[in-house]
Amino acid sequence: MNTFKASNRLVIAYERLTDDELGAEMATRIAEFLNRSDGVTSRPSEKIPCIWHTIVKYKDLKSQKNVDAPQQVEDQQSKRGGPKYIAPYNHNESKDMMNVLTNPLEKYRKDEAINSVLFSY
């Protein structure tokens, strides 16, 4: 966070990137950010929502048997899976997690993008 100025970094929460309503917008923001780099050209902005949905929500496409979905969608396996069990934090772990989130909030209090993501947790 200290290496780049706020204008030269993009902060996006994973939960927003995978959200049904915000995800395509976040993907568009990523594409626009990357397009600022020399030699980088993303897909046209009007195609980003469709690409986002195909990549991030392909399980929805499989379950809908969408005839317009690319064939390779049927064969992909999610890399985002994991155990469904979520172990509870003990008191010390909870305290440590709060410190991990509040220390950057204080350090970057003037950076709205960082604060927005950290505060959401």
C-alpha positions, -999 to +999 in steps of 0.1 A: +000+000+000+029+023+006+046+016-027+020+032-049-001+064-047-038+060-044-042+070-081-019+041-091-037+013-072-071-003-073-087-018-042-116-042-047-131-066-022-134-102-034-170-102-021-178-073-044-161-089-074-182-121-070-214-103-060-244-108-084-251-071-086-217-055-082-194-080-098-197-069-134-191-033-124-160-043-104-147-063-134-152-033-156-133-012-131-104-037-131-103-036-170-103+002-170-075+002-144-054-023-164-060-004-197-041+025-182-009+004-185+012+004-216+007-026-237-025-037-220-058-037-238-088-054-223-120-065-241-145-037-250-162-024-218-197-034-231-185-070-232-170-071-197-203-079-179-209-110-201-173-121-197-175-116-160-207-137-157-193-165-179-161-167-157-174-160-122-210-173-124-205-203-147-221-226-122-253-206-127-250-211-164-245-249-159-276-251-137-297-231-162-286-253-191-282-220-210-279-228-247-259-196-253-232-205-227-199-216-242-193-253-242-162-251-221-183-238-193-198-272-189-164-288-183-148-264-158-143-271-122-144-243-096-111-234-080-130-213-053-145-243-035-136-253+000-150-268+032-184-256+042-176-257+079-165-224+094-147-228+127-155-200+152-128-177+163-116-178+199-112-146+218-076-140+210-080-148+173-110-124+172-089-097+188-060-103+164-084-101+134-098-068+147-062-054+150-054-066+114-084-046+102-083-015+124-046-008+121-048-001+083-080+018+089-061+042+111-030+043+088-050+049+056-079+069+071-078+094+042-081+067+015-118+061+009-113+029-013-093+011+014-115+022+042-146+011+023-133-024+019-118-027+054-149-013+071-171-038+053-153-066+071 
